[in-house]
Amino acid sequence: MSDIVPDAELDCVGLYCPMPIARTKEEIEKIEVGQVLKVEADDPAAEEDITRWAKRAGHQILRFEKSGNVMVFWITRKK
């Protein structure tokens, strides 16, 4: 369990590329700079896709956890 309290959550479990990254991009725009978006996904490509996108877009992944097939990202909006 995480001690990070997200400001918004996005469930992408069952969605496959490019939907997890597309939905994450949409949702991060809905929160304020400095807030945290929690994203859950089970698409094997999501780990690399979301990590690369966050770095390229200038956002910060505070925490990444993987349990079985499900990955959880806590992303801080930086701009």
Long-range contacts (C-beta under 8 A, 24 or more apart in sequence): 2-63, 2-65, 2-72, 2-74, 4-36, 4-38, 4-62, 4-63, 4-74, 5-36, 6-36, 6-37, 6-38, 6-74, 7-31, 7-32, 7-35, 7-36, 7-37, 8-35, 8-36, 8-37, 8-38, 9-37, 9-38, 9-39, 9-40, 10-37, 10-38, 10-39, 10-40, 11-40, 12-39, 12-40, 12-41, 12-42, 12-43, 12-46, 13-40, 13-41, 13-42, 13-70, 14-42, 15-41, 15-43, 16-43, 16-45, 17-43, 17-45, 17-46, 17-49, 18-49, 19-43, 20-45, 20-46, 20-49, 20-50, 21-46, 21-49, 21-50, 21-53, 24-50, 24-53, 24-73, 24-75, 25-53, 25-57, 28-57, 28-59, 28-75, 28-77, 31-77, 32-77, 33-77, 33-78, 33-79, 34-76, 34-77, 34-78, 35-76, 35-77, 36-62, 36-74, 36-75, 36-76, 36-77, 37-74, 37-75, 37-77, 38-72, 38-73, 38-74, 38-75, 39-72, 39-73, 39-75, 40-70, 40-71, 40-72, 41-70, 41-71, 41-73, 42-69, 42-70, 42-71, 46-71, 47-71, 50-75
